Amino acid sequence: MHDLQATALHQLGIHHERLTFRFQGRDYRLTDVHGNVIRPILA
């Protein structure tokens, strides 16, 4: 699931590792610590 979200954000032009929000003193990412862009399905 994290890979699909990272790929969708990549297609929208958003770098998923830089998209963070602060919650209870910690920076969170939508793709958490996982998530890689799936390059083969983009071709």
C-alpha distance matrix in Angstrom:
0.0 3.8 5.4 5.2 6.4 8.7 9.9 10.7 12.5 14.2 15.5 16.9 18.6 17.0 16.5 13.4 15.2 18.2 16.7 17.6 19.3 21.7 21.6 24.3 25.3 22.0 19.9 16.3 13.6 10.7 8.5 10.9 12.3 9.3 7.9 10.1 11.2 11.3 15.0 16.0 14.5 16.2 19.6
3.8 0.0 3.8 5.5 5.2 6.1 8.6 9.9 10.6 12.2 14.3 15.4 16.5 14.4 13.4 10.1 11.5 14.7 13.5 14.4 16.5 19.0 19.3 22.0 22.6 19.2 16.8 13.4 10.4 8.1 5.1 7.7 8.9 6.1 4.5 7.4 9.1 10.4 14.0 15.9 14.8 16.0 19.4
5.4 3.8 0.0 3.8 5.5 5.0 6.1 8.6 9.9 10.4 12.3 14.3 15.2 13.9 12.8 10.2 11.9 15.2 14.7 16.4 19.0 21.7 22.5 25.3 25.6 22.0 19.4 16.1 12.8 10.8 7.7 10.5 10.8 7.5 4.3 5.0 5.9 6.6 10.3 12.1 11.3 12.5 15.8
5.2 5.5 3.8 0.0 3.8 5.4 5.0 6.1 8.6 9.7 10.6 12.5 14.3 13.4 13.4 11.1 13.8 16.5 15.3 17.3 19.6 22.6 23.3 26.4 27.0 23.7 20.9 17.5 14.1 11.2 9.2 12.6 13.8 10.8 7.7 8.2 7.4 7.4 10.8 12.1 10.2 11.3 14.9
6.4 5.2 5.5 3.8 0.0 3.8 5.4 5.1 6.1 8.5 9.9 10.7 12.4 10.8 11.0 8.4 11.3 13.6 11.9 13.8 16.0 19.1 20.0 23.2 23.9 20.7 17.8 14.4 11.0 7.9 6.7 10.5 12.4 10.3 7.4 8.8 8.4 9.9 12.9 15.0 13.1 13.4 17.1
8.7 6.1 5.0 5.4 3.8 0.0 3.8 5.5 5.2 6.1 8.7 9.9 10.6 8.9 8.1 5.7 8.6 11.2 10.4 12.8 15.7 18.9 20.3 23.6 23.6 20.2 17.0 14.1 10.4 8.4 6.4 10.0 11.1 9.0 5.7 6.0 5.4 8.1 10.7 13.5 12.5 12.1 15.8
9.9 8.6 6.1 5.0 5.4 3.8 0.0 3.8 5.5 5.0 6.3 8.7 9.8 9.6 9.6 8.6 11.6 13.9 13.3 16.2 19.1 22.4 23.9 27.2 27.3 24.0 20.7 17.8 14.1 11.9 10.2 13.8 14.6 12.1 8.4 7.2 4.6 5.9 8.0 10.6 9.0 8.5 12.2
10.7 9.9 8.6 6.1 5.1 5.5 3.8 0.0 3.8 5.4 5.1 6.4 8.8 8.8 10.2 9.3 12.9 14.5 13.0 15.9 18.3 21.9 23.3 26.8 27.2 24.2 20.9 17.9 14.3 11.6 11.0 14.8 16.5 14.3 10.9 10.7 8.3 9.5 11.2 13.4 11.0 10.1 13.8
12.5 10.6 9.9 8.6 6.1 5.2 5.5 3.8 0.0 3.8 5.4 5.0 6.3 5.2 6.8 6.2 10.0 11.0 9.5 12.7 15.3 19.0 20.8 24.4 24.5 21.6 18.1 15.5 11.9 9.8 9.8 13.4 15.2 13.8 10.8 10.7 8.8 11.2 12.7 15.6 13.9 12.4 16.0
14.2 12.2 10.4 9.7 8.5 6.1 5.0 5.4 3.8 0.0 3.8 5.3 5.0 5.3 6.1 7.0 10.2 11.4 11.1 14.7 17.8 21.3 23.5 27.0 26.6 23.6 20.0 17.7 14.0 12.6 11.8 15.2 16.1 14.5 11.1 9.8 7.1 9.5 10.1 13.3 12.2 10.0 13.3
15.5 14.3 12.3 10.6 9.9 8.7 6.3 5.1 5.4 3.8 0.0 3.8 5.4 7.5 9.5 10.5 13.9 14.8 14.1 17.6 20.4 24.1 26.1 29.7 29.6 26.7 23.1 20.8 17.1 15.1 14.6 18.3 19.5 17.6 14.1 12.7 9.4 10.7 10.7 13.1 11.2 8.6 11.8
16.9 15.4 14.3 12.5 10.7 9.9 8.7 6.4 5.0 5.3 3.8 0.0 3.8 5.6 8.9 10.1 13.7 13.7 12.3 15.9 18.3 22.1 24.2 27.9 27.9 25.3 21.8 19.6 16.1 14.2 14.7 18.2 20.0 18.7 15.5 14.8 12.1 14.0 14.3 16.9 14.9 12.4 15.5
18.6 16.5 15.2 14.3 12.4 10.6 9.8 8.8 6.3 5.0 5.4 3.8 0.0 3.8 6.6 9.2 12.1 11.6 11.3 15.1 17.9 21.5 24.1 27.8 27.2 24.6 20.9 19.2 15.9 14.8 15.1 18.2 19.5 18.6 15.6 14.5 11.9 14.4 14.2 17.3 16.1 13.3 16.0
17.0 14.4 13.9 13.4 10.8 8.9 9.6 8.8 5.2 5.3 7.5 5.6 3.8 0.0 3.8 5.9 8.8 8.2 7.5 11.2 14.1 17.8 20.4 24.0 23.5 20.8 17.1 15.5 12.2 11.5 12.1 14.9 16.4 16.0 13.4 13.0 11.4 14.5 15.1 18.5 17.5 15.2 18.3
16.5 13.4 12.8 13.4 11.0 8.1 9.6 10.2 6.8 6.1 9.5 8.9 6.6 3.8 0.0 3.8 5.6 5.6 6.5 10.1 13.6 16.9 19.6 23.0 22.0 19.1 15.3 14.0 10.7 10.9 10.7 13.0 13.7 13.6 11.4 10.8 9.9 13.5 14.2 17.9 17.6 15.6 18.6
13.4 10.1 10.2 11.1 8.4 5.7 8.6 9.3 6.2 7.0 10.5 10.1 9.2 5.9 3.8 0.0 3.8 5.5 5.2 8.2 11.6 14.9 17.1 20.5 19.8 16.7 13.1 11.0 7.4 7.3 6.9 9.3 10.5 10.3 8.4 8.9 9.0 12.6 14.4 17.8 17.3 16.1 19.4
15.2 11.5 11.9 13.8 11.3 8.6 11.6 12.9 10.0 10.2 13.9 13.7 12.1 8.8 5.6 3.8 0.0 3.8 5.6 7.4 11.1 13.7 16.2 19.1 17.9 14.6 11.0 9.7 6.8 8.5 7.7 8.6 8.7 9.6 8.8 9.5 10.7 14.4 16.1 19.7 19.8 18.7 21.8
18.2 14.7 15.2 16.5 13.6 11.2 13.9 14.5 11.0 11.4 14.8 13.7 11.6 8.2 5.6 5.5 3.8 0.0 3.8 5.9 9.5 12.3 15.3 18.4 16.9 14.1 10.4 10.0 7.8 9.9 10.4 11.1 11.8 13.2 12.5 13.1 13.7 17.5 18.8 22.5 22.3 20.8 23.9
16.7 13.5 14.7 15.3 11.9 10.4 13.3 13.0 9.5 11.1 14.1 12.3 11.3 7.5 6.5 5.2 5.6 3.8 0.0 3.8 7.1 10.5 13.3 16.7 16.0 13.4 9.7 8.5 6.1 7.3 9.0 10.2 12.1 13.4 12.5 13.8 14.2 17.8 19.5 23.0 22.2 20.8 24.2
17.6 14.4 16.4 17.3 13.8 12.8 16.2 15.9 12.7 14.7 17.6 15.9 15.1 11.2 10.1 8.2 7.4 5.9 3.8 0.0 3.8 6.8 9.7 13.0 12.2 9.7 6.0 5.3 4.6 7.2 9.4 9.2 11.4 13.5 13.7 15.7 16.9 20.4 22.5 25.9 25.1 24.1 27.5
19.3 16.5 19.0 19.6 16.0 15.7 19.1 18.3 15.3 17.8 20.4 18.3 17.9 14.1 13.6 11.6 11.1 9.5 7.1 3.8 0.0 3.8 6.5 10.1 9.8 8.2 5.5 5.4 6.6 8.6 11.6 10.9 13.6 16.0 16.5 18.9 20.1 23.5 25.8 29.1 28.1 27.2 30.7
21.7 19.0 21.7 22.6 19.1 18.9 22.4 21.9 19.0 21.3 24.1 22.1 21.5 17.8 16.9 14.9 13.7 12.3 10.5 6.8 3.8 0.0 3.8 6.7 6.2 5.4 4.4 6.1 8.9 11.4 14.1 12.5 14.8 17.7 18.9 21.5 23.2 26.5 28.9 32.2 31.4 30.6 34.1
21.6 19.3 22.5 23.3 20.0 20.3 23.9 23.3 20.8 23.5 26.1 24.2 24.1 20.4 19.6 17.1 16.2 15.3 13.3 9.7 6.5 3.8 0.0 3.8 5.5 5.4 6.4 7.0 10.3 12.2 14.8 12.9 15.4 18.3 19.9 22.9 24.8 27.9 30.6 33.6 32.7 32.3 35.9
24.3 22.0 25.3 26.4 23.2 23.6 27.2 26.8 24.4 27.0 29.7 27.9 27.8 24.0 23.0 20.5 19.1 18.4 16.7 13.0 10.1 6.7 3.8 0.0 3.8 5.7 8.4 9.7 13.4 15.5 17.8 15.2 17.3 20.4 22.5 25.6 27.8 30.9 33.7 36.7 35.9 35.6 39.2
25.3 22.6 25.6 27.0 23.9 23.6 27.3 27.2 24.5 26.6 29.6 27.9 27.2 23.5 22.0 19.8 17.9 16.9 16.0 12.2 9.8 6.2 5.5 3.8 0.0 3.8 6.9 9.5 13.2 16.0 18.0 15.3 16.8 20.2 22.3 25.2 27.4 30.7 33.3 36.5 36.0 35.5 39.0
22.0 19.2 22.0 23.7 20.7 20.2 24.0 24.2 21.6 23.6 26.7 25.3 24.6 20.8 19.1 16.7 14.6 14.1 13.4 9.7 8.2 5.4 5.4 5.7 3.8 0.0 3.8 6.3 10.0 13.0 14.6 11.7 13.0 16.5 18.6 21.5 23.9 27.1 29.7 32.9 32.5 32.2 35.6
19.9 16.8 19.4 20.9 17.8 17.0 20.7 20.9 18.1 20.0 23.1 21.8 20.9 17.1 15.3 13.1 11.0 10.4 9.7 6.0 5.5 4.4 6.4 8.4 6.9 3.8 0.0 3.8 6.9 10.3 11.9 9.6 11.1 14.4 16.0 18.6 20.7 24.1 26.5 29.8 29.4 28.8 32.2
16.3 13.4 16.1 17.5 14.4 14.1 17.8 17.9 15.5 17.7 20.8 19.6 19.2 15.5 14.0 11.0 9.7 10.0 8.5 5.3 5.4 6.1 7.0 9.7 9.5 6.3 3.8 0.0 3.8 6.8 8.5 6.4 8.9 11.7 13.1 16.1 18.2 21.3 24.0 27.1 26.5 26.2 29.7
13.6 10.4 12.8 14.1 11.0 10.4 14.1 14.3 11.9 14.0 17.1 16.1 15.9 12.2 10.7 7.4 6.8 7.8 6.1 4.6 6.6 8.9 10.3 13.4 13.2 10.0 6.9 3.8 0.0 3.8 5.3 4.7 7.5 9.4 10.0 12.8 14.5 17.7 20.4 23.5 22.8 22.4 25.9
10.7 8.1 10.8 11.2 7.9 8.4 11.9 11.6 9.8 12.6 15.1 14.2 14.8 11.5 10.9 7.3 8.5 9.9 7.3 7.2 8.6 11.4 12.2 15.5 16.0 13.0 10.3 6.8 3.8 0.0 3.8 5.5 9.0 9.5 9.2 12.1 13.3 16.1 19.0 21.8 20.6 20.4 24.1
8.5 5.1 7.7 9.2 6.7 6.4 10.2 11.0 9.8 11.8 14.6 14.7 15.1 12.1 10.7 6.9 7.7 10.4 9.0 9.4 11.6 14.1 14.8 17.8 18.0 14.6 11.9 8.5 5.3 3.8 0.0 3.8 6.4 5.9 5.5 8.7 10.6 13.3 16.4 19.0 18.2 18.4 22.0
10.9 7.7 10.5 12.6 10.5 10.0 13.8 14.8 13.4 15.2 18.3 18.2 18.2 14.9 13.0 9.3 8.6 11.1 10.2 9.2 10.9 12.5 12.9 15.2 15.3 11.7 9.6 6.4 4.7 5.5 3.8 0.0 3.8 5.5 7.3 10.8 13.4 16.1 19.2 21.9 21.5 21.8 25.3
12.3 8.9 10.8 13.8 12.4 11.1 14.6 16.5 15.2 16.1 19.5 20.0 19.5 16.4 13.7 10.5 8.7 11.8 12.1 11.4 13.6 14.8 15.4 17.3 16.8 13.0 11.1 8.9 7.5 9.0 6.4 3.8 0.0 3.8 6.8 9.7 13.0 15.6 18.5 21.3 21.5 22.0 25.1
9.3 6.1 7.5 10.8 10.3 9.0 12.1 14.3 13.8 14.5 17.6 18.7 18.6 16.0 13.6 10.3 9.6 13.2 13.4 13.5 16.0 17.7 18.3 20.4 20.2 16.5 14.4 11.7 9.4 9.5 5.9 5.5 3.8 0.0 3.7 6.8 10.3 12.4 15.5 17.9 18.2 19.0 22.1
7.9 4.5 4.3 7.7 7.4 5.7 8.4 10.9 10.8 11.1 14.1 15.5 15.6 13.4 11.4 8.4 8.8 12.5 12.5 13.7 16.5 18.9 19.9 22.5 22.3 18.6 16.0 13.1 10.0 9.2 5.5 7.3 6.8 3.7 0.0 3.8 6.8 9.0 12.2 14.7 14.7 15.3 18.5
10.1 7.4 5.0 8.2 8.8 6.0 7.2 10.7 10.7 9.8 12.7 14.8 14.5 13.0 10.8 8.9 9.5 13.1 13.8 15.7 18.9 21.5 22.9 25.6 25.2 21.5 18.6 16.1 12.8 12.1 8.7 10.8 9.7 6.8 3.8 0.0 3.8 6.2 8.8 11.7 12.3 12.7 15.5
11.2 9.1 5.9 7.4 8.4 5.4 4.6 8.3 8.8 7.1 9.4 12.1 11.9 11.4 9.9 9.0 10.7 13.7 14.2 16.9 20.1 23.2 24.8 27.8 27.4 23.9 20.7 18.2 14.5 13.3 10.6 13.4 13.0 10.3 6.8 3.8 0.0 3.8 5.9 9.1 9.4 9.1 12.1
11.3 10.4 6.6 7.4 9.9 8.1 5.9 9.5 11.2 9.5 10.7 14.0 14.4 14.5 13.5 12.6 14.4 17.5 17.8 20.4 23.5 26.5 27.9 30.9 30.7 27.1 24.1 21.3 17.7 16.1 13.3 16.1 15.6 12.4 9.0 6.2 3.8 0.0 3.8 5.8 6.2 7.1 9.8
15.0 14.0 10.3 10.8 12.9 10.7 8.0 11.2 12.7 10.1 10.7 14.3 14.2 15.1 14.2 14.4 16.1 18.8 19.5 22.5 25.8 28.9 30.6 33.7 33.3 29.7 26.5 24.0 20.4 19.0 16.4 19.2 18.5 15.5 12.2 8.8 5.9 3.8 0.0 3.9 5.6 5.3 7.0
16.0 15.9 12.1 12.1 15.0 13.5 10.6 13.4 15.6 13.3 13.1 16.9 17.3 18.5 17.9 17.8 19.7 22.5 23.0 25.9 29.1 32.2 33.6 36.7 36.5 32.9 29.8 27.1 23.5 21.8 19.0 21.9 21.3 17.9 14.7 11.7 9.1 5.8 3.9 0.0 3.8 5.4 5.7
14.5 14.8 11.3 10.2 13.1 12.5 9.0 11.0 13.9 12.2 11.2 14.9 16.1 17.5 17.6 17.3 19.8 22.3 22.2 25.1 28.1 31.4 32.7 35.9 36.0 32.5 29.4 26.5 22.8 20.6 18.2 21.5 21.5 18.2 14.7 12.3 9.4 6.2 5.6 3.8 0.0 3.8 5.6
16.2 16.0 12.5 11.3 13.4 12.1 8.5 10.1 12.4 10.0 8.6 12.4 13.3 15.2 15.6 16.1 18.7 20.8 20.8 24.1 27.2 30.6 32.3 35.6 35.5 32.2 28.8 26.2 22.4 20.4 18.4 21.8 22.0 19.0 15.3 12.7 9.1 7.1 5.3 5.4 3.8 0.0 3.8
19.6 19.4 15.8 14.9 17.1 15.8 12.2 13.8 16.0 13.3 11.8 15.5 16.0 18.3 18.6 19.4 21.8 23.9 24.2 27.5 30.7 34.1 35.9 39.2 39.0 35.6 32.2 29.7 25.9 24.1 22.0 25.3 25.1 22.1 18.5 15.5 12.1 9.8 7.0 5.7 5.6 3.8 0.0
